[in-house]
Amino acid sequence: MKLHYQSVGEGKPLVILHGLFGSADNWRSIAKTLSSQRRVISVDLRNHGQSFHHPQQTFDLMAEDLAFLLDDLGLAVIDLLGHSLGGKTAMQFAQSYAERLNRLIIVDIAPRQYADEHSVIFKALMTLDLSKFSSRTQVSEALSATLPDPMVRQFLLLNLQKAEQGFSWRINLQALFCSYPGLLQSVEHVEAVGLPTLFISGAKSDYVTESDWQQIKTLYPQSEHVVIEDAGHWIHAEQPEAFIQQVNRFLTDD
């Protein structure tokens, strides 16, 4: 069971971990731009994208998956960037495999427990009979009553794939739904992370609060926090130039 990944560029490796319902595809343009100075490896987490499906999904298992991938690629030490669920996975990797990290970038997530904001999405997706649809537009319209934000629907529908009849979901919805309560939990920190770490959050997002930052400073004593204006939770999509500037600055800061 190996993770699917996309690799572009040459040089020091930067690994990117996407968020819930996402995939490496969502980071393709960002990865291409960042690859002018380094090798960028965008990973599909288990039960996402083109990676393997499995009934279990925990931070420990996802960190272990990444360690196995790095072994396969012959990479001893990397820079690691994670967004949302990928950010929590990156924090777990820093706990379990700190010796394999050079620098760490966490995008719009804190190590704490979060409230359930996605069960409505899971249920909306799982109740659709995708065999009855002949176009993505029809699927979007069927979801519109429950999920009125067209940008959210557009993002979710990236997980659609053609089937013999209609469509199917590329992500493992059932496994993710069953694992979801555990993914809301905090990342357990056995000890402080002594790595240079950049936390990037969006000014319009409530995922990282001031109290979160106070905790982060204790758990990540070598961290800095950058807030990007006019950006919500999907900072890399909403303000890509500002996002890339901060990532490049941090990774090249001696």
QUIFEN-V506195 format. One record per run of one state. SS is the DSSP state (helix for helix, strand for strand, loop for the rest). FROM is the first residue (numbers start at 1). TO is the last residue. If there is no record, write none. Layout:
SS;FROM;TO / SS;FROM;TO
//
This chain:
loop;1;4 / strand;5;8 / loop;9;12 / strand;13;17 / loop;18;23 / helix;24;34 / loop;35;38 / strand;39;43 / loop;44;58 / helix;59;73 / loop;74;77 / strand;78;83 / loop;84;84 / helix;85;96 / loop;97;97 / helix;98;100 / strand;101;107 / loop;108;118 / helix;119;126 / loop;127;129 / helix;130;132 / loop;133;135 / helix;136;143 / loop;144;149 / helix;150;159 / strand;160;162 / loop;163;166 / strand;167;169 / loop;170;172 / helix;173;183 / loop;184;195 / strand;196;202 / loop;203;209 / helix;210;219 / loop;220;222 / strand;223;228 / loop;229;234 / helix;235;238 / loop;239;239 / helix;240;251 / loop;252;254
//
